């Protein structure tokens, strides 16, 4: 069930990204350090919901590669 919810959340985030074409990795990486922190992700409830699932190396940040899973 968790995988279904995660898949739905990823789809919703991707759909919202499509709806707001300017939303991409760089939009979330507001300090330009090459990763999305949990604080930076907090501006998007859907990204917050799936953050832990996307953070495959569990370092508390999303790399471009990890974030690309929602594209």
C-alpha positions as CSV (number, residue, x, y, z in Angstrom):
1,X,0.0,0.0,0.0
2,X,2.9,2.4,0.8
3,X,4.3,1.9,-2.7
4,X,0.9,2.8,-4.2
5,X,0.7,5.9,-2.1
6,X,4.2,6.9,-3.0
7,X,3.5,6.3,-6.7
8,X,0.4,8.5,-6.5
9,X,2.3,11.2,-4.7
10,X,5.1,11.1,-7.3
11,X,2.5,11.3,-10.0
12,X,0.8,14.3,-8.3
13,X,4.1,16.1,-7.9
14,X,5.0,15.5,-11.5
15,X,1.5,16.7,-12.6
16,X,1.9,19.8,-10.5
17,X,5.3,20.3,-12.0
18,X,3.7,20.1,-15.4
19,X,1.0,22.6,-14.4
20,X,3.7,25.0,-13.1
21,X,6.3,24.6,-15.9
22,X,8.9,26.6,-13.9
23,X,8.9,24.0,-11.1
24,X,12.1,22.0,-11.5
25,X,15.1,21.0,-9.4
26,X,16.5,24.5,-9.5
27,X,13.2,26.0,-8.3
28,X,13.5,23.9,-5.1
29,X,17.3,24.3,-4.7
30,X,16.9,27.9,-3.6
31,X,20.4,28.2,-2.2
32,X,22.0,26.7,-5.3
33,X,24.1,24.1,-3.5
34,X,23.1,21.3,-5.8
35,X,20.8,19.5,-3.4
36,X,17.3,20.0,-2.1
37,X,17.2,20.1,1.7
38,X,14.1,19.1,3.7
39,X,13.7,22.8,4.5
40,X,13.8,23.7,0.8
41,X,11.3,20.9,0.0
42,X,8.9,22.2,2.7
43,X,7.4,24.7,0.2
44,X,5.6,21.8,-1.6
45,X,3.4,19.4,0.5
46,X,3.6,16.7,-2.1
47,X,7.4,16.8,-2.2
48,X,7.5,16.7,1.6
49,X,5.2,13.6,1.6
50,X,7.6,11.6,-0.7
51,X,10.9,13.1,0.4
52,X,12.0,10.1,2.3
53,X,11.2,7.7,-0.5
54,X,13.1,9.8,-3.0
55,X,16.1,10.2,-0.7
56,X,17.5,6.8,-1.6
57,X,20.9,7.4,0.1
58,X,19.1,8.6,3.2
59,X,21.3,11.7,3.7
60,X,18.4,14.1,4.3
61,X,18.9,15.8,0.9
62,X,17.7,15.2,-2.6
63,X,20.3,15.1,-5.4
64,X,19.4,15.9,-9.0
65,X,19.3,12.2,-9.7
66,X,17.0,11.4,-6.8
67,X,14.7,14.3,-7.7
68,X,14.6,13.2,-11.3
69,X,12.4,10.2,-10.3
70,X,9.5,12.6,-10.3
71,X,10.2,14.1,-13.7
